[in-house]
Amino acid sequence: MKTIIFILIATIASVSSFAQLQNTSWMGTIKGDNPRNAILSFKKDSVTLYTVSDSEVVERMTYTTSGSTFTVKKIDGQSDCDNTTPGKYGFTFKDGKMLIKLISDACNDRLSALDTTKWRKWKNHPEVKVSENILKQYVGVYEFDPQHHLTITLENGRLYIEGPNNNLPKSPLISESNTKFFLKIAGVEFDFIKDANGKVIKFVSHEEEDHDVKKIK
């Protein structure tokens, strides 16, 4: 009887962990020689890793789960991994984020990219039309700190953001509402904030932590 109960509990745990990953997508930063913001997209029995900025596929893998671990094998992609070497990783959830940590993996390319990484749930970012009168309010210079300024401009009905000292090339902002925008190249959402008089005073950048970026011009 004890054996049956143990098997039942183990089966439930395995199904639960599988359900937590199946048909979900997560955004994080892969490490290694070429750090990039990327998406882990889990399907029924495969997972695709692709870049946020241009949807370039980095790796496609099969995966299985057991408890709080998943095991992957390469299907195809950019790493030096072969198609037979498994990589085993632990995953936990905390404050809406998924933490991935290496258990065992003989493929250095894969482990250097995935070990000790944080991921947050990814969602689609459909664009909505926002009037230029509203967009004009957001044009200006914003200060992250005295050494890091970001400039927002308006061109042909679209906002662009640029920050040379932040290694941020001139990039479009996708409007999700009158106040919420998405910077695809970085996978980051912005919320513009106004004071009691309706004047734009800052935007909040939603990353691993929220950052207030004050408008100074």
C-alpha positions as CSV (number, residue, x, y, z in Angstrom):
1,M,0.0,0.0,0.0
2,K,2.8,2.4,0.9
3,T,4.5,1.7,-2.4
4,I,1.3,2.4,-4.3
5,I,0.8,5.7,-2.5
6,F,4.4,6.7,-3.1
7,I,4.1,6.0,-6.9
8,L,0.8,7.9,-6.9
9,I,2.4,11.0,-5.2
10,A,5.4,10.8,-7.6
11,T,3.1,10.6,-10.6
12,I,1.0,13.6,-9.4
13,A,4.2,15.6,-8.8
14,S,5.5,14.8,-12.3
15,V,2.2,15.8,-14.0
16,S,2.1,19.0,-11.9
17,S,5.6,20.1,-13.0
18,F,4.8,19.2,-16.6
19,A,1.7,21.3,-16.5
20,Q,3.6,24.2,-15.1
21,L,5.8,24.3,-18.2
22,Q,3.7,23.0,-21.0
23,N,2.4,25.7,-23.4
24,T,4.2,28.5,-21.5
25,S,6.8,31.0,-22.6
26,W,9.4,32.7,-20.4
27,M,11.7,35.6,-21.1
28,G,15.2,35.9,-19.6
29,T,18.8,36.6,-20.5
30,I,21.0,33.7,-21.7
31,K,24.6,33.9,-20.7
32,G,27.8,32.5,-22.3
33,D,29.8,34.1,-25.1
34,N,26.9,36.0,-26.6
35,P,24.5,37.2,-23.8
36,R,21.0,38.0,-25.2
37,N,17.5,38.5,-24.1
38,A,15.6,35.3,-25.2
39,I,12.4,33.4,-24.9
40,L,12.0,29.8,-23.7
41,S,8.8,28.5,-25.3
42,F,7.6,25.1,-24.0
43,K,5.2,23.1,-26.0
44,K,4.0,19.5,-25.4
45,D,7.3,17.8,-25.6
46,S,9.6,20.4,-27.2
47,V,11.1,23.7,-26.2
48,T,12.4,26.4,-28.4
49,L,14.9,29.1,-27.4
50,Y,14.8,32.2,-29.5
51,T,15.9,35.8,-29.3
52,V,13.5,38.6,-28.3
53,S,14.9,41.2,-30.6
54,D,14.5,39.4,-34.0
55,S,12.9,36.0,-33.1
56,E,16.1,34.2,-34.3
57,V,16.0,30.5,-33.2
58,V,19.0,29.7,-30.9
59,E,18.1,26.1,-30.2
60,R,15.2,23.6,-30.4
61,M,15.2,20.8,-27.9
62,T,13.0,18.0,-26.6
63,Y,12.3,18.0,-22.9
64,T,10.9,15.8,-20.2
65,T,10.1,16.7,-16.6
66,S,10.3,14.9,-13.3
67,G,9.4,16.7,-10.1
68,S,11.2,20.1,-10.1
69,T,13.6,19.1,-12.9
70,F,13.6,19.0,-16.6
71,T,15.9,17.2,-19.1
72,V,16.6,18.6,-22.6
73,K,18.2,17.2,-25.7
74,K,19.1,19.2,-28.8
75,I,17.1,18.8,-32.0
76,D,18.9,21.6,-33.9
77,G,20.4,25.0,-33.3
78,Q,23.5,27.1,-32.7
79,S,25.2,25.3,-29.8
80,D,28.0,22.8,-30.0
81,C,25.8,20.2,-28.2
82,D,25.2,16.9,-30.0
83,N,21.8,15.3,-30.3
84,T,22.4,12.6,-27.7
85,T,23.8,14.5,-24.7
86,P,21.1,15.3,-22.1
87,G,21.1,18.4,-19.9
88,K,19.4,18.2,-16.6
89,Y,18.2,21.4,-14.8
90,G,16.3,22.2,-11.7
91,F,13.6,24.8,-11.8
92,T,11.7,26.7,-9.1
93,F,9.1,29.4,-9.1
94,K,9.3,32.5,-6.8
95,D,7.5,35.8,-7.0
96,G,6.2,35.0,-10.5
97,K,9.7,34.1,-11.9
98,M,11.2,30.8,-12.8
99,L,14.8,30.1,-11.6
100,I,16.8,27.6,-13.6
101,K,19.9,26.0,-12.1
102,L,22.3,23.3,-13.5
103,I,22.1,19.8,-12.2
104,S,24.2,18.1,-14.8
105,D,25.1,18.8,-18.4
106,A,28.2,17.7,-20.4
107,C,27.5,20.4,-23.1
108,N,29.3,23.5,-22.0
109,D,27.5,25.7,-24.5
110,R,24.1,24.9,-23.1
111,L,25.1,25.0,-19.4
112,S,26.9,28.4,-19.8
113,A,23.7,29.8,-21.4
114,L,21.1,28.4,-18.9
115,D,22.8,27.8,-15.6
116,T,21.6,30.2,-12.8
117,T,19.2,32.2,-14.9
118,K,16.0,34.0,-14.1
119,W,12.9,34.0,-16.3
120,R,9.6,35.7,-16.2
121,K,6.3,34.8,-17.9
122,W,6.2,36.1,-21.5
123,K,3.1,37.4,-23.1
124,N,2.2,38.7,-26.5
125,H,2.4,42.5,-27.1
126,P,-0.2,43.5,-29.6
127,E,0.2,47.1,-30.9
128,V,-2.6,49.6,-30.6
129,K,-3.0,53.0,-32.4
130,V,-2.2,56.0,-30.2
131,S,-2.8,59.6,-31.4
132,E,0.3,61.8,-32.1
133,N,-1.1,64.3,-29.6
134,I,-0.6,61.8,-26.8
135,L,2.7,60.5,-28.2
136,K,4.2,64.0,-28.3
137,Q,3.9,64.2,-24.5
138,Y,6.5,61.5,-24.1
139,V,9.1,63.1,-26.3
140,G,12.2,64.2,-24.4
141,V,15.3,63.2,-22.4
142,Y,15.0,60.8,-19.5
143,E,17.7,60.1,-16.8
144,F,18.4,56.7,-15.4
145,D,21.3,58.2,-13.6
146,P,23.7,61.1,-14.4
147,Q,25.8,58.9,-16.7
148,H,22.9,57.3,-18.5
149,H,20.4,59.3,-20.4
150,L,17.7,58.0,-22.8
151,T,16.2,60.1,-25.6
152,I,12.7,59.5,-26.9
153,T,11.7,61.0,-30.3
154,L,8.6,60.8,-32.4
155,E,8.9,59.9,-36.1
156,N,6.0,59.1,-38.5
157,G,3.6,58.4,-35.7
158,R,5.9,56.1,-33.7
159,L,8.1,56.7,-30.6
160,Y,11.7,55.7,-30.7
161,I,14.1,55.4,-27.8
162,E,17.9,55.7,-27.9
163,G,20.6,55.5,-25.2
164,P,24.2,55.4,-26.4
165,N,25.6,55.0,-22.9
166,N,23.2,52.2,-22.3
167,N,24.3,50.3,-25.5
168,L,20.8,50.9,-26.8
169,P,20.5,51.8,-30.5
170,K,17.6,53.8,-31.8
171,S,14.7,51.4,-31.4
172,P,10.9,51.6,-31.8
173,L,8.5,51.5,-28.9
174,I,5.4,49.4,-29.5
175,S,2.3,51.1,-28.0
176,E,0.1,48.7,-26.0
177,S,-2.1,51.5,-24.6
178,N,-2.0,55.3,-24.2
179,T,0.5,54.9,-21.4
180,K,2.1,51.5,-21.8
181,F,4.8,50.7,-24.3
182,F,7.0,47.8,-25.2
183,L,10.7,47.9,-26.2
184,K,11.1,44.6,-28.1
185,I,14.8,44.7,-28.6
186,A,15.2,44.5,-24.8
187,G,11.9,42.7,-24.0
188,V,11.0,45.5,-21.5
189,E,7.7,47.2,-20.8
190,F,7.5,50.9,-20.0
191,D,4.7,52.8,-18.2
192,F,4.7,56.6,-18.6
193,I,3.7,58.4,-15.4
194,K,2.1,61.9,-15.1
195,D,1.8,64.2,-12.1
196,A,-1.5,65.7,-10.8
197,N,-1.4,68.4,-13.5
198,G,-1.1,65.8,-16.3
199,K,2.6,66.5,-17.1
200,V,4.8,63.5,-17.9
201,I,7.4,63.2,-15.2
202,K,9.0,59.7,-15.7
203,F,8.5,56.2,-17.1
204,V,8.8,53.0,-15.1
205,S,10.9,50.3,-16.8
206,H,9.7,46.8,-15.8
207,E,12.7,44.5,-15.8
208,E,13.8,42.0,-13.1
209,E,13.2,45.0,-10.8
210,D,11.2,48.2,-11.6
211,H,13.3,51.3,-12.4
212,D,12.0,54.9,-12.3
213,V,13.5,56.9,-15.2
214,K,12.9,60.6,-14.7
215,K,12.1,63.0,-17.5
216,I,14.6,65.9,-17.4
217,K,13.9,67.7,-20.7
